[in-house]
Amino acid sequence: MESFNLYREAKDQYEKLIPEKNDGLILLSLYAKYKDKDFTEENIISITNKIFKDQGNNKFERSRTEYNRNNTIILRLQESFLWRNETKRTYQFKKYGLELCQNVEKRLIEKYNPAKIKRFFDQLHKSLTEYIEADKDFNEWIEDHFDLRMPELISQIEILDQQVNESVTDFKVNIKSEDQSILYILKEIEIRLEIIKEQSSELKNAFQISYDIDELLTDILQKNDSYNYIENIQKVQKFHDNSRSQLEQVSKRIEKIKPRIREFIYDFNKKDFDRKTNKFIYYLLEKSFVKREKSMKRIQFPNNLSGLKVKSIEHSPTLNIIPIREISPKLPVEIIKRNIDIPKRKELLDKTIKWKQDKERIMYWTNFAFQELEEKGSLVFTPLFFKIVDKDRLAIALKTAHSVLRKSTKLKPLYKVQINQTPVNHTLNKTISLWQMTIQKQ
């Protein structure tokens, strides 16, 4: 059976599925006014005329042309978006049209809310912990919790990115403006970008708990039935990676445009100062005149300007009085002795060193695996896994497997992962087994 081809199917149906601008605005106006209630053809025509008038498109429309236009639009909207009740001679939204308008409305009224995102992540982490402790099905957690929260999490990042786009657009429009209030507008944009950057930082902090979720996913991979969950684990990790990358991208875009705004403000201030100075000089040259007083000539400035006072460049001696308390010897300050918890400090240091050593070993084995993959074109990972167990520890082998699998999935166009679900046991410790996993260069 031939697989579904979205492009081929949508090519002929596109105009029916995605309304053109005016049609879309008519649908949104009808939705805003009537929602899922009935409305008449007169209601549609009234809204259509208002929209075309607002767009400036019907200034010279004749009544006959306007009548034909409205009929064409109504027939076009009935194809995918509106039902017509022949008996009652009324119209109503089809399910597809209603959902389209609802999605647009939701997107436009949705606000940025990092506290809500942090709450979502806390709930995801808590529910996943409970599922693991109760030995429940991880795939059920994906359906009942992760899939429900993911659209909201994605939309928050998109809201931030949209705010940056709007600020960039405003900046591009306003630098071409000759309006005298442009400086105030640009400073407003700079403040707005700073707020967005802070919001991006807040969202990053809310996403920090995603690292804890990743750790829980690593624990799931150590279970015997983890092969049932690999696809969904990759789905969660890919979402986390993409979200962190997108937030970083938002911050970088802000960092790129802010210096341009400051540079423009500086240049504008400099040019504005020069312009005002030149204007003042021209005013003086035009309005001033020479006035004779007895044997002397003086420059007379315009009436609304006072004479210029030239101050002496020599400084007069100044008497400085210094209070005694500021030069008298200060009393010795008692040194506070701090007590250091040596055992706790040593424990923390040991944990940090162990974490660093584990990270280095995982990085070493990951690089080793991909080096062999580059040289030979393919890598049978199972023997390497047992080699890591023998030379290091099981925990290092598991985290290396997770690292290799994650990197291979991230670079999917370059590598292909094949998994044979037949378990292979360790030669010495029969309790340790692993599926046969092969990675090949594409």
C-alpha atoms as one frame of an Amber mdcrd trajectory, in Angstrom:
protein
   0.000   0.000   0.000   1.376   3.422  -0.973   2.277   5.621   2.015   0.530
   8.939   2.613   2.304  11.867   0.891   1.390  15.111   2.642   2.796  17.397
  -0.047   0.980  15.630  -2.877  -2.311  15.554  -0.965  -2.075  19.177   0.209
  -1.013  20.567  -3.186  -4.499  20.328  -4.644  -6.378  21.054  -1.397  -4.254
  23.922  -0.028  -6.654  26.791  -0.848  -9.497  24.855   0.807  -7.508  24.185
   3.987  -5.675  27.502   4.437  -7.832  30.609   3.828  -6.380  33.674   2.100
  -5.963  36.807   4.242  -9.367  38.437   3.742 -11.217  35.114   3.998  -9.321
  34.347   7.199 -10.178  37.734   8.718 -13.856  37.194   7.829 -13.803  33.779
   9.536 -12.116  35.190  12.654 -14.618  38.070  12.839 -17.544  35.640  12.515
 -16.015  33.396  15.182 -15.425  36.327  17.552 -19.071  37.390  17.226 -20.994
  34.114  16.967 -18.649  31.263  18.088 -20.649  28.017  17.551 -24.045  29.787
  17.159 -26.012  30.231  13.923 -25.684  33.383  11.790 -27.261  34.622   8.564
 -25.965  35.498   5.124 -26.623  39.161   5.935 -24.295  38.828   8.933 -21.519
  37.439   6.685 -22.017  40.191   4.089 -21.974  42.907   6.766 -18.689  41.638
   8.218 -17.196  41.143   4.716 -17.970  44.753   3.726 -16.449  46.079   6.964
 -13.253  44.087   6.440 -12.820  45.170   2.817 -13.460  48.771   3.851 -10.877
  48.458   6.632  -8.389  46.987   4.120  -9.123  49.866   1.725 -10.138  47.471
  -1.038 -13.687  48.553  -1.839 -13.342  52.297  -2.283 -14.544  52.180  -5.892
 -16.532  48.895  -5.784 -19.860  49.053  -7.615 -22.853  47.368  -6.017 -22.996
  44.618  -8.672 -19.292  43.830  -8.329 -19.618  43.846  -4.530 -22.587  41.438
  -4.745 -20.605  38.991  -6.925 -17.568  39.253  -4.649 -19.590  38.468  -1.512
 -21.299  35.483  -3.137 -17.940  34.075  -4.281 -16.508  34.411  -0.766 -19.523
  32.735   0.881 -19.354  29.800  -1.561 -15.592  29.504  -0.971 -15.994  29.474
   2.820 -18.601  26.697   2.585 -16.061  24.315   1.051 -14.167  23.715   4.321
 -15.188  26.172   7.028 -18.968  26.819   7.121 -22.173  24.725   7.032 -25.311
  26.111   5.362 -28.705  25.089   6.722 -30.992  25.179   3.674 -34.186  24.974
   5.777 -33.379  27.759   8.237 -31.233  29.652   5.709 -28.526  30.094   8.325
 -24.806  29.258   8.604 -22.673  27.587  11.261 -18.977  26.749  11.647 -17.738
  23.320  10.591 -15.475  21.528  13.082 -12.342  22.320  11.049 -13.214  26.017
  10.767 -14.027  26.251  14.479 -10.742  24.586  15.494  -8.762  26.858  13.150
 -10.236  30.007  14.718  -9.815  28.610  18.254  -6.119  27.896  17.635  -5.533
  31.418  16.293  -7.387  32.938  19.262  -5.449  30.800  21.750  -2.114  31.739
  20.196  -2.851  35.477  20.192  -4.147  35.709  23.781  -1.575  33.316  25.254
   0.832  35.038  27.626   4.351  34.225  28.744   4.316  32.448  32.117   7.607
  30.937  33.416   6.052  30.046  36.787   3.514  27.894  34.978   6.308  26.139
  33.033   8.255  25.440  36.222   5.083  24.016  37.757   4.611  21.787  34.705
   8.173  20.482  34.935   7.841  19.875  38.682   4.670  17.883  38.014   6.365
  15.915  35.218   9.342  15.083  37.428   7.125  14.139  40.378   4.804  11.962
  38.274   7.743  10.218  36.539   9.358   9.496  39.917   6.081   7.998  41.149
   5.767   5.859  37.991   9.310   4.513  38.443   8.822   3.778  42.155   5.511
   2.013  41.458   7.102   0.150  38.503   4.403   1.445  36.144   4.572   1.535
  32.339   6.748   4.451  31.160   4.783   4.705  27.885   1.628   5.433  29.907
   3.454   8.334  31.579   4.223   9.713  28.086   0.535   9.604  27.102  -0.948
  10.750  30.424   1.554  13.464  31.350   4.300  14.378  28.861   2.173  14.586
  25.697  -0.369  16.766  27.517   2.248  19.243  28.731   4.555  19.383  25.698
   2.407  21.728  23.490   2.196  24.287  26.307   5.958  24.109  26.907   6.667
  24.563  23.182   4.268  27.504  22.887   6.041  29.401  25.698   9.332  29.344
  23.772   7.504  30.373  20.588   5.912  33.322  22.454   9.381  34.560  23.460
  10.675  34.157  19.910   7.614  35.997  18.549   8.258  38.898  20.945  11.836
  39.143  19.673  10.572  39.115  16.056   8.138  41.944  16.837  10.918  43.990
  18.477  13.235  43.437  15.492  10.462  44.466  13.082   9.697  47.611  15.132
  13.387  48.502  15.132  13.699  48.106  11.339  10.581  50.240  10.764  11.450
  52.982  13.265  15.062  53.605  12.163  13.620  54.752   8.810  11.164  57.086
  10.508  11.716  60.855  10.723   9.469  61.172  13.758  11.078  63.210  16.546
   9.915  60.654  19.143  12.039  57.909  17.509  14.607  58.055  20.341  11.946
  57.339  22.937  10.551  54.494  20.791  13.993  52.873  20.374  14.688  53.073
  24.090  11.331  51.378  24.667  12.403  48.589  22.269  15.720  48.190  24.111
  13.899  47.921  27.461  11.490  45.405  25.915  14.391  43.275  24.661  15.999
  43.358  28.106  12.722  42.107  29.606  12.534  39.326  26.997  16.132  38.351
  27.824  15.242  38.129  31.524  12.186  36.051  30.614  14.402  33.753  28.528
  16.704  33.354  31.544  13.703  32.579  33.771  12.506  29.991  31.280  15.989
  28.429  31.207  15.846  28.143  34.998  12.419  26.522  34.729  13.929  24.037
  32.252  16.723  23.091  34.700  14.594  20.318  36.156  14.596  18.708  32.692
  18.153  17.560  33.514  16.742  15.693  36.528  14.160  14.085  34.237  17.015
  13.029  31.920  18.690  11.315  34.890  15.483   9.396  35.611  15.349   8.341
  31.951  18.897   6.995  32.295  17.704   4.886  35.244  14.849   3.516  33.101
  17.375   2.463  30.447  19.023   0.197  33.038  15.857  -1.896  33.359  15.476
  -5.242  31.566  12.382  -4.115  29.634  13.878  -0.754  28.581  13.740  -1.745
  24.883   9.989  -1.020  24.988  10.706   2.581  25.968  13.666   3.605  23.792
  11.581   5.494  21.218   9.712   7.551  23.838  12.891   8.198  25.850  14.497
   9.593  22.701  11.378  11.707  22.142  11.652  13.320  25.603  15.407  13.884
  25.297  15.069  15.369  21.827  12.410  17.770  23.129  14.708  18.836  25.993
  17.692  19.345  23.653  15.649  21.340  21.141  14.092  23.522  23.858  17.457
  24.403  25.396  18.878  25.156  21.945  15.913  27.387  21.031  16.169  29.351
  24.298  19.882  29.867  23.654  19.009  31.087  20.156  16.526  33.635  21.554
  19.222  35.027  23.897  21.782  35.235  21.071  19.354  37.120  18.804  18.758
  39.674  21.574  22.515  40.083  22.109  22.960  40.766  18.382  20.299  43.463
  18.032  20.850  45.372  21.312  24.279  46.791  20.292  22.756  47.956  16.985
  20.033  49.846  18.877  22.606  51.489  21.192  24.807  52.386  18.210  21.844
  53.951  16.411  20.839  55.922  19.542  24.438  57.181  19.909  24.624  58.244
  16.237  21.182  59.823  16.447  22.129  61.824  19.570  25.374  62.977  17.966
  23.653  64.043  14.734  20.835  65.661  16.708  23.342  67.659  18.784  25.198
  68.774  15.624  21.913  69.702  13.974  20.787  71.807  16.949  24.217  73.460
  17.234  24.216  74.428  13.537  20.660  75.706  13.821  21.636  77.863  16.808
  24.710  79.273  15.014  22.682  80.129  11.910  20.089  81.791  14.115  22.779
  83.932  15.776  24.340  84.905  12.448  20.960  85.856  11.028  19.476  87.735
  14.007  22.533  89.353  15.635  23.895  92.778  14.630  26.735  95.135  15.495
  25.888  98.038  17.820  28.156 101.090  18.282  28.550 102.440  21.804  30.672
 105.602  21.721  34.011 104.495  20.312  33.350 100.749  20.795  31.477  98.200
  18.742  29.506  95.438  20.422  27.648  92.402  19.032  23.992  92.618  19.958
  22.268  89.225  20.233  18.550  88.744  19.589  16.265  90.067  22.354  15.433
  86.660  23.789  19.116  85.758  24.349  21.121  87.032  27.294  24.737  88.086
  26.932  27.492  85.503  27.138  29.485  85.411  30.354  33.122  84.343  30.044
  34.479  82.849  33.237  38.088  83.028  34.326  40.086  79.893  33.630  42.078
  80.430  36.840  40.831  78.557  39.877  40.312  80.418  43.106  41.878  78.836
  46.223  39.383  76.788  48.214  39.487  76.102  51.945  38.741  72.438  52.676
  37.785  71.485  56.227  38.449  67.852  57.132  36.817  66.542  60.332  39.210
  64.941  62.854  37.254  61.697  62.847  38.232  61.088  59.215  42.010  61.304
  59.854  42.263  59.922  63.375  43.469  56.296  63.872  40.707  53.742  63.623
  39.981  51.254  66.358  41.034  47.660  65.601  38.255  45.480  64.228  37.844
  42.038  65.743  38.532  39.284  63.201  35.727  36.761  62.949  36.983  33.215
  62.892  35.082  30.973  60.547  34.671  27.331  61.384  35.034  25.002  58.395
  33.277  21.651  58.478  36.249  19.582  57.278  34.408  16.210  56.948  31.542
  17.776  55.003  33.952  19.706  52.799  35.939  16.519  52.121  32.731  14.610
  51.316  31.627  17.304  48.877  35.090  17.413  47.299  35.161  13.611  46.918
  31.738  13.664  45.240  32.841  16.417  42.857  36.062  14.569  41.967  34.139
  11.308  41.405  31.564  13.078  39.223  34.350  14.685  37.187  36.226  11.395
  36.801  33.035   9.589  35.717  32.291  12.328  33.205  35.815  12.092  31.778
  35.587   8.288  31.476  32.178   8.504  29.743  33.579  11.135  27.359  36.654
   8.935  26.712  34.615   5.817  25.861  32.135   7.831  23.750  34.983   9.338
  21.713  36.596   5.892  21.490  33.356   4.425  20.077  32.909   7.146  17.461
  36.586   7.035  16.486  36.233   3.316  15.757  32.984   4.043  13.919  34.711
   6.636  11.697  37.638   4.318  10.955  35.679   1.116  10.256  32.376   2.519
   9.028  30.381   0.489  11.567  30.493  -0.279  15.288  29.162  -3.372  17.082
  28.544  -1.749  20.450  27.763  -4.828  22.591  31.414  -6.096  22.907  32.552
  -2.547  23.672  29.893  -2.320  26.404  31.240  -5.454  28.142  34.791  -4.123
  27.718  33.809  -0.939  29.571  32.178  -3.063  32.341  35.454  -5.012  32.763
  37.752  -1.980  32.733  35.510   0.522  34.558  32.097  -0.017  36.157  28.591
  -0.999  35.051  27.358   2.567  35.723  30.014   3.993  33.353  29.060   1.429
  30.679  25.353   2.309  30.973  25.936   6.055  30.783  28.309   5.570  27.838
  25.619   3.522  26.053  23.161   6.338  26.745  25.664   8.944  25.467  26.461
   6.983  22.274  22.778   6.315  21.543  21.849   9.930  22.170  24.647  11.286
  19.955  23.809   8.814  17.159  20.134   9.818  17.283  20.992  13.515  17.272
  23.139  12.997  14.154  20.532  10.772  12.504  21.406  11.784   8.905  25.003
  10.587   9.513  24.429   7.390  11.480  21.969   4.515  11.475  21.277   2.511
  14.656  20.183  -1.127  14.363  19.051  -3.066  17.447  18.609  -6.828  17.582
  16.492  -7.645  20.628  18.326 -10.937  21.237  20.164 -10.473  24.588  23.897
 -11.198  24.847  25.222 -12.128  28.329  28.511 -11.056  29.867  31.024 -13.930
  29.746  31.743 -13.798  33.504  28.716 -12.108  35.083  25.641 -13.754  33.539
  23.293 -11.293  35.281  24.511  -8.551  32.918  23.049  -8.717  29.424  22.595
  -6.331  26.518  20.873  -6.364  23.172  23.021  -6.478  20.073  23.365  -2.868
  18.920  25.129  -1.875  15.686  25.791   1.698  14.495  26.632   2.332  10.842
  27.714   5.399   8.903  25.116   6.451   6.338
